[in-house]
Amino acid sequence: MSSFNTVFINGQWTPAEQATISVFDRGFLFGDGIYEVMPVYGQHFLRLDEHLTRLSNSLAEVRIRNPYSKQEWKQLLADLLEKNQASNCAIYLQITRGSSGNRDHSIPQDIEPTVFACVNPLPTVPESVKTDGVAAITRDDIRWHRCHIKAITLLANVLLKEEGSDLGCNETLLVRNGKVSEGASSNVFLVINDELVTPPKGPELLPGITRDLVLELAHQQPNLVVTERSIDEAELHQASEILITSSTRELYPVTRLDEQAVGTGKPGPVWTQLFTAYQDYKAQYQS
């Protein structure tokens, strides 16, 4: 168990092993809820406002009442860090529709959301990733059509990612109707003809906070052309570099795809440039 043992559950602070929810909670019964993962460097949240905005948007999309204002969320999360004496960590936050005391597909009225928050260790980028990159596979995107909502119903993502794990891969890149959407647990960037390309936001992919930060950093780099556009599946296998982003992995280079080398088979110059820029950006939070 992590040393970060104090969790927040429905207005109470409690040891993790004592935290409970009702068996009739709709998150448990239906996967009826949303979540956020927020990295903390030092004791500073990375882009907290953006995470809380996405949280609010996801709640609105699934018609769950946001239980707190933005300022109340900030205070709750600051208290969570303090109670766990936490730094360089990841906050997991989950809100479900709550429990009405029975199982019924119909959304009950006047129900109180279940709110859960905990602290997890934040992994560092392994040296092997920096020197060798990671492997990935491609699979059909079998998920629902509202992937821009950060919903806790992640069974399809879990199974798709496990297919990659079974083959020794770090990620599974998803293709829908011949177009690249994202990874099972990441956003994706390609370098094609010296241009950095990523799919545009829409229902097919999660609007990643790290994705947006990497885009901002990329636009600041000299001599790097950056484009958001749809990506054909064939372009995955033509790319000289493939990059994946997420809040906990930051920025990984994919150097093998479907058992074939990507580019030189080693992390490329665009990944190196953006990884360095990302670490420099983080440094302002860690000081």
Residue, then its C-alpha position, 0 to 999 in steps of 0.5 A: m500500500s502507498s504511504f499516502n493513506t488518507v483518502f476523502i470520501n463523501g466529506q470525510w477524511t479516513p484511512a484508505e482501508q476504512a473507506t467504503i461506498s454503498v453496494f448500490d452506488r451507481g458507479f459500482l453498478f453501472g460505471d456511472g461516473i467520471y474521474e480526473v488524474m492530476p499530476v503534482y510536482g513539488q507541491h504544485f498542481l500542473r494545470l489545475d484549472e484546466h483539469l477542473t474545467r475538464l472535470s466540470n465539462s465531463l460532469a455536465e455531459v453525463r448530467i451529474r451535478n458538480p458537488y463543489s465550486k472550483q475554489e472548493w475543489k482547490q481547497l479540498l485538493a490542497d487539504l488532501l496533499e497536506k493530510n498525506q504530506a504529499s509531493n511529486c504525486a498524482i491525485y485521483l478524483q472520482i465522482t459517481r452519480g451516487s446511490s438511490g438504494n436500489r438498482d434501476h437504469s433510470i437516473p434518479q432525481d435528487i441524488e447526492p454524488t459520491v466523491f472520492a479522492c486519493v493520492n498515488p505515487l507519480p512514476t518517473v520516466p524510466e531510463s529505458v524509455k529515454t534510451d529505447g522508447v516503448a512498443a505499441i500495437t494497433r487495434d480497432d477502436i471498439r469504444w463508445h462514441r463519446c470518448h471526450i468524456k472522462a468516464i469511469t467506464l473503461l472496460a474497453n480501454v482496459l481490454l485493448k491495453e491488455e492486448g498490448s501488454d500480452l505482446g510486451c507492448n506499453e500501449t495500444l493505438l486505436v483506429r476508427n473508420g481508418k482514422v487514428s483516434e488515440g491510445a488506450s490510455s494516451n493521446v498520440f502525435l506523429v512526425i510525418n515529413d518533419e511535421l508534428v501531427t495530432p488528431p483534432k479534438g472531438p468525440e473520438l478522443l479525450p481532450g488531454i491536458t498533457r496533450d494540450l501542453v505538449l502542443e503549446l510547447a511544440h508551437q514554441q519550438p523553432n523550425l517545428v511545424v505543428t498541425e492538428r488534423s485527421i490521421d490515416e491509419a497508413e500514416l502510423h506506419q509511415a511516421s518517422e516518430i510516434l509520441i504518446t502523452s498522458s498525465t502520469r507518463e508525460l511524453y513517451p516515444v513509441t519506437r516499435l509499432d506492430e513489431q516493426a521499427v518506427g523511424t530508426g527504432k530509437p527515440g527521435p529528435v522531435w521527442t528529444q526536443l519536446f521532452t526537454a521542453y516539458q522537463d523545463y516547464k515542470a521545473q518551475y513547479q518543482s522549485 
